[in-house]
C-alpha cells in the first residue's frame, strides 16, 4: 500500500520490519528493492534484486514484484532470465510459460518467442498459443536483414503451419484468418490470398465494416484484375453512394479498361463480381444516376456531386472533355455551394477542384456565390451581415475561396487594409452567435480573425513594420474570446519567435497540451527557438518534454505489442514495430538529443562540474555516433498552420526536401561539435617520458587522430552548409522555420569554433614534442591566440546594437542580435574548454622549468614564448568577456527604461479594445527580451569566473 501511495520510505521501513522476523521472505526483499529504486538508491535496489533472483523464486508474488522492479530499471532482459528459471522448475505452468513469452516480446527475441509459443501449445493446446508462434515467425521474417531468407524460410514455414490447421479444420477465430491472409500477401501469393478471403474462411472476417470487400479489392489491384475492381466498386457504390474511396477505384478501373480496350466475354458473366463498366459513356451515366438517386434521399450526400467534378478533371487531364457534356465545372461548383455552403467542409471539398476554373472567371465566380448568401444590411447602409450561423458559414466559405484564388493577394495596400477592417468587423459581429459556447469550443467566426491576420502578414512581408504588431494584437484578442483555438496559439508562437520573444511561447505551447506523438510532430516549434533566443532554462525544459516522450516510446511500444498478442490483433504488431523504428530514427529526436547535451555542457561544464565529469555522466565519446544518418525521418508536421494561400505561394514538396536537407546539415555540424568537445578530456595530459613506446599504447595518439578526423568532417559539413546557403532559399512565412546555420556562418562563430579545434591539435603537438625544439609550433600557437581574440572581438561587434528600437512611433525588434549573443556565449565556452586543455599541458612544463631554474640557480633560464602568448590570450579573453557583460548590463538598463506605453501605433485602424491587447503584446515582447538578456548575462558571469582560474 505504501508503494502504491508513493510513500517509499515507509515501504522500506515496513519491509525491514518483516525481514527481521522472516529473513528469507523473498517478496519483502523485492518490495524493499522497489522502494530503494524509487528513492534513487538504484545500486542497492539492484543488488537486493539480484540476491533474490539468484535463488530462482517460483512464487507468483516475488516474480510479479521483480518484473515491476526490472521494468522501472529499464532492464526488461532480466525478466526473461527470471521466467526461464521459473519455467525450468515448474515446467507445466501455463501462466509462467505465457509470462516468459511476453517477456521475450518485450525485448523482441522473436526466435525464442516462437519456441515459447510452441512449448505453451504443447502444454495447453489452445489455438491462440499456436498462432503466437506463427506470428513470431512473421516477425522474424520482417526483422531479417536478408529479404531472401524471409521469403524462402520464415514465411513458407509460417504458411505451412497455418495450412496444417486449415486442413485439420481447426481455424476458429477471425484473427487466425487475418494472419493467414497476411502471410500470403507478404509471400506475394495474391491469388491464394484472394481465394482465402472469398472462400469459407473469409466468412469469419466480420469485425470491420467491409473488411472482406476491402481485402478482395486490394488483391484485385495487385493482380491487375480491373474488371473485378470495377464491378466490385460499382456494387459497393450502389449500396453507399457516399463512399469516396470506391469512386476513386471505380474511375481508376474504368480508365484502365478503356486503355486496354477491354470488352466483355460473349455469353458469360462480365466478371467474378458481376457487371463491368468499360466506357466513358457508362461512367457518365452511372454518376448521373447516383446524383438522381441522391436527390430522392432524405439525407444530402456530397459524394455523387464531387464524383462528377472528379470525372471532369480526369477527362480533362486525358484531353477528351468536350465530347461528353457533364456540364460546366463553374456551374456545378455553384450548385454544390448552394447545397452545402453552410457546412464547414464545403471549402475543403471545393479547394481540390478550383483548378478546373479558368483564372479569368475567378472574380465573377466569387460574386456569383456572394449573391446567393442571405445577408441583411444594417440601418444607415452599413455592411451587410449574416443573420444566422448558416449564412455566416456560407460567407466564410466565400472569403476562404477568395483567398485561395489569390483575389486578396492581388490587392493594393489600401484595399487590403479595408478588407482587414471588414473581416474584423465580421469577426466581432459573429461573436454574437457564440455567446453560449463553452470555453473549450471555438467561436463560429474565428476564421475571419485568422484570415485578417494572414492579410496583415502579407503586408508585413511587403515591409509594413506595424502590421506584425497588429497580427499579434488581433490574435491575442481572438484568443481571449476563444481560449481553446489551437490555430491562434500556433500562429502566435510562430510570430513571437520570428520577433525573437520566446517567453510568451512557452506558456502558449503548454496550453496546447501536446500529447504523445505531437512532441515529435510539432515539438520543433519550441526547440528550434528556445535556446537560440537565450532562454536556457526553458530550452532545457522543452528538450526534456521531447526526450521523455522518445524514451518512453521504447517501453510503451512493447506494451502495445503484448496487448496485440493477447487480443489476437496480429496485423497491428508490424505497425507498432514500424512506429517504434520511425520514432527512433526521428530527425527531431536526434536534434533534441544533440542540442540537449550541448546545452548541458554550456550551463554546467567547468561551472558546477568539470568538463570531464559532465561528459562522463552523458556517456559521450568522440568515436561513437548514435545518429542513424541514412534512415533519418522527418516527422515534423509542416502544414499544422491553416493556410488559404494559392498553390504557388503555399509550401511545396521542394520546400520540404530543402528544409530536411538543411536540418540534416545543421544537425551534422552540431553533432560533430559535440563530439569534438567530448574528445577534449580524453587528450588531457598524461605524464609520460617523451617519445616512449607507451604513447601509442595508451591510445592517446589514436585519440588525437579521432579529433583530427572529426575536424576534417566538420570542415566538410561546413563547406556543404555554405554551398546550400548560396541558393538563398526563402521558405513561405508559415512554412518550415530556417535553421540557425546562416547566422552561425555570417557572424563568424563557425570560423572561431573550427580554429579553436585546430588549436587543440597544435597544443597536442607541443605536448608530444616538448618545449626545446618547438619554436615554430609555439609561434603558430601564438598567432592562433591572436587571431582568435580578433575573431571573438569581431563576433562581439556583431552583437552590438539595440534589441528593440522605436522608429517613427513603431517598434522594431532585432532577434539576430540576440542569436549572435547566444552564439558568442557558446563560442566563448568552447574557447574556455580549449584553454583549460592548454592550461593542463602548459602547467607541468612550467613547474619542470622552475625546478631546473632552482637546480641551476640561474635567474636567466629563458621562458619559452608560448607562456606569454597564453597569458596574454587569457587576459584578453577576460577583458573581452567583461566588456560583453557590461554591454549586456547596458542592454538591460535600456530595456527596463523603454516606456512602451507611450508608443501610439499611429494607424487609426486600432479601436479602443484593440489598444489594450497591443499594450499586452508589447509588454510580453519587452519582458521576454529582458529575460533573455538576464539569462545570457548570468551565464557569462559564471564563465568569467572560470577564466580567472586560468592563470598558469
N, C-alpha and C positions, 0 to 999 in steps of 0.2 A: 504493500500500500504506500509506504513512504517513497518508494521509487516512482510509483505512478504519479504521486503528487509533487514530484520534483524535490522532495526533501532528502537529498542524497546522504548528507552527513548522518542524519538519524538512522537511515537504512544501514549504513556501515556499522553504527553502534549496535543496532539490533542484531545484525549478523554476527558481530563479535561475541555478544552475549550467548547466542545459540551455539557458537563454535566452542565456547568454554565448556558447555555441557556435553555436546556431541562433537568431538573434534574431527570426525571423519564425515560430517554431513556435507556431501558434495554440493548440494543445491545452495546451501547457505554460503559456501565459499564463492560460488559463481555470482550470487546476488551481491555479495560484498564487492566482488570484482567490478560488477556493473556500476555500483556506487562510486568506486575509485575512478573508473573510466570517466564518469560524468563530472567528477570534481577535478579533472585534469591530471590525475596521477596515473597516466597511461601505462608506464613501465611496471608499476606494482600490479595493476589490473592484469596486464598480460602474463606476468609471472604466475600469478594466482590461477589464472585460467588454464595455463599450460600444465600446472600441477594437477588440476582436476582432469584435464583432457588425457594426460599420460596414463591415468587409471582406467581409461576407456569405459566411461559410465554407460549404463544402458537404461537408467530410469528416465522416464519422459521429462520430468521437471528439469533435471540437470541439462539434458540435451537441448530443451527449448531455451533455457536461460543462456546457455553457451552460444546458441545460434544468435540470440538477440545481441549478446555482447560482441561477437565477431562482426556482426553486421554494423554495429556502431563504430567498430575499429576500422571499418572498410577492409576487412580481411575475409571475404567470402570463401577463399580457397581453404581456410581452416575448417569450415563447416563440412566440406566434403570428407576430410580426414576423419572427422568426428563420427559421421554416419557410416563411413566404410568400416570403422572398427565395430560400431554397434551392429551392423548387418552380419559381420562375421560371427559375433557372439549369439545373435538371435536371428538365424538365417530364414526363419519362416514368417517374419513380421511384415505384413503388408504395409503398415504405417512407416516403419523405418526405411523400407525399400523406396516408398514413394518420396519420403523426405530426402533420401540420397539422390533420387532422380532430379528433384527440384534444386538440390544443392549444385549438382552438375550444370543445370540450366543457368544458374546464376553466373557461373564462370565460363559458360559457353564451351564445355567439354562435350562436343556432340557425339564422339565415338563412344565415350563412357555412358552417355545418356541412352544411346541405342542398346548397349548391353544391359543397363539397369532396367530399361523398359521391358526387354525380353525376360529378364530374371523375374520381374514382377508378374508378367503374364503367365510364367510357369507356375508361380505360387498360387495366383488367383487369376484364372483365365477370363478376364473381363476385356471386352473389345477396346475400351479407351487405352489400356496399357499397351496393347499390341500396336495401336496406331501412334502412340507416343514414340515407339521405337521407329516406326516408318517415317514419322516427321523428322526424327533426328537424322535419318539417312538423307532426307532432302536438305536439311541444314548443313550436313557435311558436303553435299554437292554445291550448295550456294557458297560456302566458305572456302571450297577447294580453289587453290591458285590455278590449277590446271583444268581448263574447261573440258578437255578431252576426257580426263579422269571422271569428271562428274557425269558426263554423258554416257560413258561406257561402263562405269562400275556402280556408283551410288544410286543413280536414278533407275537403271534397269533392275537393280536389286529391290528397290522400293516398289517398283511396278509389280515384280513377281510376288512380293509379299502380299500386296493388295489383291492381286489376281487369285491367289490361293484362297483368300477369304470370300471373294466373289463366287468362285467355283463351289465352295462349301456352303454357299448361301448364308454367310454369317454377317453380312453387312447390315447394321442396324440403324445407324444414325446418319443424319444429313452431313455432319462434319466429315464422315468417312468417305462419302461420295465426293465432297468438295476436295478432299485430299487426293483421291484417285484422279480427278479432273486436273488438279494442279500438277501432278506428276506427268500425265500425258502431255499437257500443254508445254511443260518445260523440256520434254523429250522431243517436241515438235511433231508428236503424233496427233495432228489436229482431227483427222478423220475418226480415229478411235475415240478421241475426247467427245466429238460430236455424237457418236453412237451411244456413248455412256449417258450424255445429257438427254438424248431423245428416247433412250430405252427405258426399261423398267426402273433402273436405279435413279434416273432423272426425276421420277415421281417424288423422291424424298426431298428435292430442293424446294422447300416451301417457306423458309423463314424470311427471305427478302422478296419484295414485290418484283415480279417479272424476272426472278433470278434465272429461271430456265431459259427464257427467251433471250435475255442479255448474253448468256453464255453461248447459246446457239449462234447469235448474231456475231459474236467475237470470232467464233470458229469459221463461220461462212466467210468473214472478211479475210482471215488468214488463208483460207483455201481459195480465195477469189471466186467464190460461187455467188456471183452478183444476182442471178435470177432469184435465188433463195433470199438473199439480203433484201432485195426489192419487195418480194412477196410478203416477207415477214414484217418489214417495217410498214408496208401498206396495211397489213392486217391489224397491226398494233395501233396505227393512227385511226383506223375505223373505230377502235374501242375507245381511244382517248385522243382527240384531235388537238390536244394542247401540249403534247409531249415533244419538246423541241429536238431532243437527240435523234428521234426517229425520222423527223423531217430531213435532217442532215443526211442520215443513211439513205433515205429514200431518194434524195436528189443525187447523191454520190453514185448510187447504183444505177439510176436511170441513165445518167450520162456515160457511165462505164459501158452499159449495154448498147447505147447509141454508137459509141466509139467502136465497139466490137461488131456492129451491125448484127446483133443477136436477133434471131426470130424464133418464135415458139415452135416446138416439135409438133408436126401434124398428128391428129388422132389421140394425143396424150395429154396428161396434166402438164401445165406450164412448168411447174417445179414441185419439189417436195412440200413447199409451203403454200402452194395454190397459185392464183393468177398473178401474172407479172406485167408491169407497165414498162414498155421499152421504146416509147417515143415521146417527144416533147408535147405533142397534142394530148396524149393520155395524162401526162403530168399536169398540164394546164387545167384540163377538165377535172382531174382529181382534186386540185386545190380549190377550184371554183365550187365544187360540190361541198368541200369542207366548210367554205365560207357560208354557203347557203344553209347548211345544216346548223352552223353556229348561230345564224340569225334567228333560228327557231328555238335555240336552247335557253333555259331560264337564266343561266349564269354567263356573262360575257367572257369569251375566251380570246386571248391575244394571239395564240399560236397560228391559226389559219391566215390572219392578216399579215403577220410578219413573214410567214412562209411565202406569201405571194411576192413580197418585196425581195426575199432571198432568191426566189426563182428568177425574177427580173435581173437581179445582179449577176446571177450565174450565166444567164443567156447573154447579157451584155458583154461579160468577160469572154464569152465564146464568139462574140461578134455576130450574133444572129437574133437580135431582139425584135426588129420591126415586123418580122413575119408573123409573130404570134402576139396579137394585141392583148396584153394583160392589163393595159391601162397605163396612165401617166403616173410615174412614181410620186410626183409632187401632189397630184390629186389624191393618191392612195394614202400618202402620209397625212394629208389634211383630214381625210375621213377618219384615219386612225386617231388623230389628235382629238377630233370631235367626240370619239367614242371613249378614249382612255386618258384624255388630257388631265383629268383631275387626280390621276394616280401618280405617285412619285416615280413609278417605274417608266412612265411614258418617255421621259428624256433619255434614259439609258437604252430603251428599245430603239428609239429613232436615231440615236447617236451613231449606231452601226451603219445606218443606211443613208446618212446625209450626203455621202459622196455620189449618190445617184442624181442629186440635184445639180443643174448647171449653175456656176457661180453667179451668172447674170440674174438668176431668179431668186437669190437669197433674200434681198430686201422685200421683194413682192411676197414671197412665201411667209416671211415673218408678219407683214402687215395683214395678210390673209388670216393668219392664226389669231392675231390680236382682235380682229373684227368679231370673232365668234365668242370672245370671253365676256361674260356679263359683268362689266364694271359700271359702278354708278358714280357719276360726277358729284363732287361736293358742292355746297352752295357757293355762289360767287365764282363759278367757273374754275374751281381748283382742280387738282389732279383727280382723274377717275380712279377710284379704289374698289377693290373687291368687297362684296357684301358678305361673303361666307367663305369657309375654308376651301370648298371645291373651286371657286373662282380664283382664290389665292394660289392654289396648286397649279391651275392652268396657266396663270400669268407667270408663275415661277418657271414653269417648263419653257415658256417662250423666251424668257430672259436668258435661261441657260443655253437655249439653242442659238440666241443672238450672239452670245459669247463664243460658242463653238464654231459658228460660221464666220467668225472674225469681224463681225459688224462693229463691235466696240473697239477692236484693235485699230480700225481704220480712222477712228475719230480724231479730231484736233483736241488739244489740251482743254480748251474751254468747254467743248461738248462733253468731254469725259467728266469734267467737274460737275456739270449739270446732271449727268446720269448718276454720278455717285450720290449727289444730294437726293435725287429722286428715289434711288434704291434705299437710302437710309430712311426716308420718309415712309416708304412702303414697309420697311422692316419694322419701324416703330408702330405703324398702324396695325401691322399683323400681330403684334404682341397682344392686342385686344382679344384675339381668338384663343390665346393660350393662357388666359388668366387662371384657368382651373388645372393647368398642367402641374404634375408633381416635379420636385427638384430634379429627379432622375430622368425626366422626359425632355425632349428637345422642343423648342418653340417652332411653330409651323413656319415662321418667316425667317429662320436663321440663315437660309441660303442667300437672302437678299444682302445681309450683312457681309457674308463671305465674298459674294460677287463684288460688292463695293470695295472690299479690301484688295481683291485681285486687280481691280482697275487702278487703285492707288499704287499698288506695287509696280504696275506698268509705268505710271508717272515717275515713280522713284528711280526706276532703271533708266528713264529718259533724262535723269539729272535733277528732278524736283526734290530737294532735300526734305522739305516739310512733310512730303507725302508719307514717309515712313513712320513719322510720329503719329500721323492721323491713322495709319493702319493699326498701330498698337492701341491707340485710343478707342477706335471702333471695336477692336477685338475684345478689349477689356470690358467695354460696355456690353457687348454681346454675351460675354462670359458671365456677367453679373445677372443677366436675365435667364441664361441657360447654362447653369454651372456644370452640367454633365456633357457639354458638347466637346467631343474629343477633337474635332476639326479646328475649333477655335484654339484649343490648347496647343495642338501640334504646330499651327501656324505661328502662334505667339512664340513657341520655343525656337522655331527657325529664325524669326525676325530678331528676337532678343540676341540670339547667338551671332547673327550677322552684324549686330551693333556692338558686340563684344561684352554684353552683360549676361553673366551666367547665373547670378544669384536668383532671379525670379524663375529660371528654368528648372532648377532642382525641385522646387515646390510644385510647379506645373506638371512635371513628369511624374512625381509621386502621386499626384491627384489623378493621373491617367490610370493608375492602379494596373500597370502592365503585368500580365500573368504569363508564367511559363515560357512558351516559345517566343513571346513578344520581346523577351530580354535579348533574343538574338536578332529578331527582325527589325525592331525599332530602337534597340539599345544604342545604335550608332549616333542617334541624335544627341545623346547625353555624353557618351565617352569621347566623341570627336572634339568637343569644345571645353570640357571641364578643366583639364589640366592646361590646355593651351591658353586659357584666359586667366590662369593664375589662381584658380580655386582648388588648391591642392587637397584640402580635406574632403570637399565634395567629389573630387576626382577619385580619391581613394574609395569613397563610399560607392560611387557608381560602378567602379570596377568590381567591387565586392558583390554587388547585386548580381552582375552578369556572371561572375565566376561561380557564385553559389549555385546558380541555375545549371551551368555547364557541368559542375562536379556532381550535382545530384542526379543529372540526366543518366549517368552510368548506373547508379543504384536503382533509380526508378524504372528504367527500361527493363532491367532484369525482372522486376516485379510484374510489369505488364506481360512479359513473355510467359512467366509462370502462370498468371491468370489465364492466358490464352490456351496453354496446355490443359489447365484444369477444366475449362469450359469448352474445349474442342474447337476454338476459333483458330484453326491451323493457318488459314490463309493470311491472318494478321501477323503471324510471327516473323516472316521475312520483312514485312513492312516495318515492324518495330526495330529490327536489326538495322535496316537501311536508315531509319530515322536516327538511330544512335550514331551510326557512322557519319551521317550527314552533319550532325551536330559536332562530332569530334573533329571533323575537318572544316569547321566553320571559320571563315575569314575573321569574323568578329571575335571569336574565341581566341584565335591566335593573336589578334591585335591587343585584346584586353590583357591577356597573359603577359605579353611583352611590355606594354605600357605600365602595367601594374608593378612589375619588377623594377623597371627604370625609376618609377615614381618612388617606390620604397627606398631605393638606393639614394635618390635625390634628397629624401626627407630624413634618412637615418644614417647612411653610411658615413663614418668618421664624425658623426654628431653624437648620436646616442650609443651606437655600437660601432666597432671598427668595420672597415670595408670587408675585410676577410670574413668576419663573423656573419655580416649581412648576407654575403654571397653563399656562405656555407648553409645558412638557415633556409635559403631558397633552393638548395641543392643545384646550384648553377655550375655548369662547367663549359669552358670555351670550346671544347671539342664537340659537345653534343648540340644537335639542332633538332628540336622536337616538333618543328612546324612541317606539316605534310604539304610541301610546296606544290607537288604535282596534282594533289587532289583537293586543293583549297576550294571551298564552296562559298559563293557569295549569297548568303541568305537574307541580305537586307531587303526590306520592303521599300522600294523607292517610289511606289505610287500610293503611299499611305495618305498623302495630302490630296484632297479632292481637287480636280483640275478641269476647267472647261475650255482649255486652250485648243485651237485648231492643231491638226497633226504636225504642221511644220514648226510649231512653237513648243510642242509637247516633248516629253522625254522619250528619246528613241532607243532602239536596241543598240545603236552605235554608242550612245552616251553610256549605257550600262557597261558595255565592253571596255570602253576607255576608263570608266571610273574604277572598274575591277583591276585593270592593268595598273592604274595609278596607285590604288590602295596597296596592291601587292608590292610594288616597287618601294613604297614608303615603309611598308612592314619589313622588307628585307633590310633597308638601311637601319631601321630601329633595332632589329633583331641582331644585326652584326655589331652595332654599337654596344648593345647589352653584353654580347659575348666577349667583345674586346675588353670591356670594363671588368668582366668576371675573370679575365685572364691576368689582370694586374697582380693580385695577391699570389698567384702561382709562381710569379717570377721572383718574388721577394728574396732578398739577399741570403744566400746560404754560405756560411764561412767555409770556404774550401781552399786548399792550396791551389795556387794558379796552375792552369794547364794540366791538372791531374786528370787521370782517366775518368775520375768519378763524375765529372760534369755530365758526360753523356749518359752515365748510368742513372743519376737521379732524375733523368728525364727533363731537366731544366732546359737543355738545349733544344729538345724537341718541343718544349712549351713555347719558346720564343719563335720557333718555326710556325707553330699554330697561330700565334699572334700575327706573324708576318703574312701568313696565307689569308687570315681573316681580313687583314688590312688591304690586301690585293682585291679580295672580293668586295670590300666596301668601296674601293675606288671604282670598280666595275659597276656596282649598283648605282653609285652617284652619277657616273657617266650616262648610264641608260636613263636615269631620272632626268638629267639635264636635257637629253635628246627629246624625251617625252614632252617636257615643258615647252620646248621650242614650237610645238604645234599650237600653243596658245589656245587651248580648248576652253570654251565657255559653256558650262552646263546651264540648263534653264534655271531660273531663280528658285524654283521649288524642286529642282532635280537633286542629284546627289551632291552633298557638300564636298568641295575640293579638299585634298589633304593639306597637311602643314608643309609639304615638300617645297613649294615655291618660296615661302618665307625662309625656310631653312637654308636654301641656296643663296637667296638675294641678300640676306642680312649678314652673311659671312660666317654664320655658326658652323656651317659644313666645313669650310676651309680650316677654321680653328680646330675643330674636333679631329679632323684627319691629321693635321700637323702634330697634334698632341700625341696621337698614337705612333707617329713616326719618331717622335722624340723618345718614346719608350724604347724603341728598337735601338736608338743611338746610346741611350743610357746603359742599356743592357750590354752593348758592345764595350763601352767604357769599363763596365763592371768586370767583364771577362778579360780585357787586355791589361787592366791596371792603369796607374797614372803615369808611369815613366815615359813610355814611348807612344803617347796618345794625344800629342798636341793637336793633331788635325781633328780628331773626334771632338776634343774639348772645344775647339774653335767652332766646329759645326753646331755643337750643343749651345754654345754662347749665342750664335746667330739665331738659332731656333728660338731661344728665350726672347731675344729682342723682337723678332718678327711676331711672336705670339702676343707680346704685350701690345704691339702696334695693332694687331688684328682685333684683340679684345677691346682696345680703346675705340677702334672703328665700329665694332659691334655696339658699343655703348652709345656712340654718337647716333646710331640709328634708333635708339630708344628715347631720344630727347624730343620734347615737344609736348603740347597739351593733349591730354587724353580726351577731354571734352572741351570743345570750344564753342563760343557763341558768336555766330556771324549773322549780321543783319536780323537780329531777333530770332534766328533759328539755331537749333543745336546741331552740332556735327560731332560724331564720336570717331576716334581713331583706334579701332581694335588692333590694327597691325603693330602699333607701338607696344601694346600690351603683350602681344605674341612675341615681339622681339625681346622684351624684358624677360619673358619666361625662358626663351632660348638662351639669353645671356646667363641666367642663373644656372641653367643646366650645363652650359659650356664651362663656366667658372668652376662648377662642382667637379667636372671631369678633369679640369686643369689641376684642381687640388688633389684629386686622387693620384694623378700622374706625379704631381710634386712630392707627395708623400712617398711614392716609389723612389723618386730621385733621392729624397732625403735618406731612405733606408740604404741606398747604395753609397751615398757620399759620407754618411756619418762614420762607418768603420774606417774608411780611408783617412778621414781627418784624425781619428783617435790614433791610428797607426803612425801618422806623420808626427803627431805630438809626442808619441813615445820615442820616435827616432830623435826628435829635437832634444828631448831630455837626455838621451844617451850621449849625443854628440856635444851636448851643452853649447851648441852654437845658436846664435839668435838668427842666423841668416839662412835657415832652410827655407827656400822659396815656396810659397803656397801656390799650387797649380791654379791656373786662371779659372778653372771650372767652378771653384768655390765662390769666387767673387761674382762670377756670372749668376750663379744660383741665388746668392744673397740679394743681388740687385733685383733679380726677377721676382723673388718673394716680396721684397719691399714694394716693388711697383704694383704687384697684384694687390697688396694690402691697400695701397693708396687708391688704386682704381676702384676696389670694392667699396672703400669708404666713400668715394665720390658718388658711386651709384646709390649707396644708402642715403646720402644727403639729397641726391636728386629725387629719390622716392619720397623722402620726408617732404620735400618741396611740393611734389605732386599731391600728397595727402592734404597739405595745407590748402592748396588751390581747390581741390575737390570739395573740401569742407566749406570753404568760403563761397563756393559757387552758389549764388542765390537764383535757383531756377524759377521760383515763383514769379520773379519779375519778368520772365520771358513771356511776351504775349505772342502766340503764334499768329502772325499778322493776318492770316487768312480769315476772312469773315465767315468762312464755311463753318466755323465751330460754334455750336449752340452752347447755351449755358451748361446743360447737363454733360456735354462732352468735355467742357473745360476741367471739370473735377477729375475725369479719367486721365486727361493729359497730364495733370499735376502728378497723379499716382504713377503714371508710366515714367515720367522724367525722374521722379524720386527713386523709382526702382533702379533705373539705369545708373543714376549717380551713386546710390548706395552700393551697387554691385561693383562699380569701378573702385570705389573706396575700399571695399573688402578685398578685391584682387590685390591692390597696391599694398595693403597691410600685410597680406599673407606672403607676398613676394619679399617685402621688406624684412619680415621676421626671419624668413629662411636665410636671406643674405647675411643678416646679423650673426646667425649661428655659423655660417660659413666663414665669416670674418674671424670668429674666434679660432677656427681650425687653422686659418692662415698664420695667426700669431704664434702657433706652436711650432711652426716650420723652421725656426732659426737653427741652423746647424752650429 
